[in-house]
Amino acid sequence: METATVPQLPWRGAGAARPDGVVVPPARMPLFRAGRMRKRWRYVGLYGPEAMLCAGSARVGPTWQVWWAVWDRAERRLHERTRMLAGRGRVEVESPGRVRVRDGDVEIDLALEEGEGVETVTPAGRAWIWTRKQGDVPARGTVRLPGRTLPLEGRAFVDESAGYHDRVTSWRWCAGTGVAVGGAPVAWNLAEGIHDSLGASERTVWVDGEPREVGPVRFADDLGSVAFAEGGDLRCATEATRARDDNLLVIRSRYAQPFGVFLGTLPGGVELAEGYGVMESHDVRW
């Protein structure tokens, strides 16, 4: 089924109500559909006052890349590694509920209490792209760095995405967690350039665990802020940046992902008392 689902898109909701014919993980997705190659990734981030970290796995057609990073805020040191071939088994992030990294002198072990999340499906030619975002996932574990081990406990962010994206794709993205003035836990997922329809988008703010879609956003060119159509903005003070520029001939990718501290006001007048997370700029030919 290649075209019948497109008139039903874009769509946003819970997985049980997903439009008929839209196949997403963990179901098997064909390598090609409607002349487009399959892309799939899973990303987990945990951002907090002592450390900010992420781990991920991405598959573009037959190629596979894994990565991890830890920003140690006390030591002001960024630990990170990306693996394309050898050593990919040192990063385990694809199974729900767990993240394990054993790579050199860094170890990450996280248990995640994942839930249903918010799904979005957007048309892409005669196919589709899909994402499920979880912004308020209880997480607990440890990260071992050279010379010390840190306990981790907080709210994690989980991004699962798959589909048949445009050959050339460019997006800006922001995800984070924090606490609102008044004490409510908050999280956010904001995007421009991907899943960014006026309605049925992936843009979501969680307050006390309850997700709500927000309107379009606009990212500053320097990734220093993101403004909301409803008014207000988030401002990011960058502390460390993951960046990579890959040229694999058929696949070319350039991205920057700063870890930062956030201040500002989310839609609905939700002012941050504290916030931590990432910005991202990604331009890719795949």
Order of alpha helices (4+ residues) and beta strands (2+ residues): beta-beta-beta-beta-beta-beta-beta-beta-beta-beta-beta-beta-beta-beta-beta-beta-beta-beta-beta-beta-beta-beta
